[in-house]
Amino acid sequence: MVEDSRKDFELLAAELRRSGFISKCLQVETEAEYVAQLKAKPDVILADYSLPAFDALGALQLMQEAGLDIPFIVLTGAVSEETVWNA
């Protein structure tokens, strides 16, 4: 999960576990951490739309450049769905 807020990460990870969707969830905040985790080929990527030094669109581009086909879900409370789709 590309997320800079530990509280938001823990809340979402707990909800995903409670719902039976995941058994392991890792938080990354920087591009370097993200690229390192891409090598492990995660099952799904959840990405906050905007972080101070990194964002979901950059994360998606890096995933595509790595030739990976992983489900990629953008999370945001700051922008509209239309903004994400039109980016």
Stockholm file with secondary structure:
# STOCKHOLM 1.0

chainA/1-87         MVEDSRKDFELLAAELRRSGFISKCLQVETEAEYVAQLKAKPDVILADYSLPAFDALGALQLMQEAGLDIPFIVLTGAVSEETVWNA
#=GR chainA/1-87 SS CBCSCHHHHHHHHHHHHHTTSCSCCCCBCSHHHHHHHHTTCCSCEEEESBCSSCBHHHHHHHHHHTTCCCCEEEECSSSCHHHHHTC
#=GC SS_cons        CBCSCHHHHHHHHHHHHHTTSCSCCCCBCSHHHHHHHHTTCCSCEEEESBCSSCBHHHHHHHHHHTTCCCCEEEECSSSCHHHHHTC
//
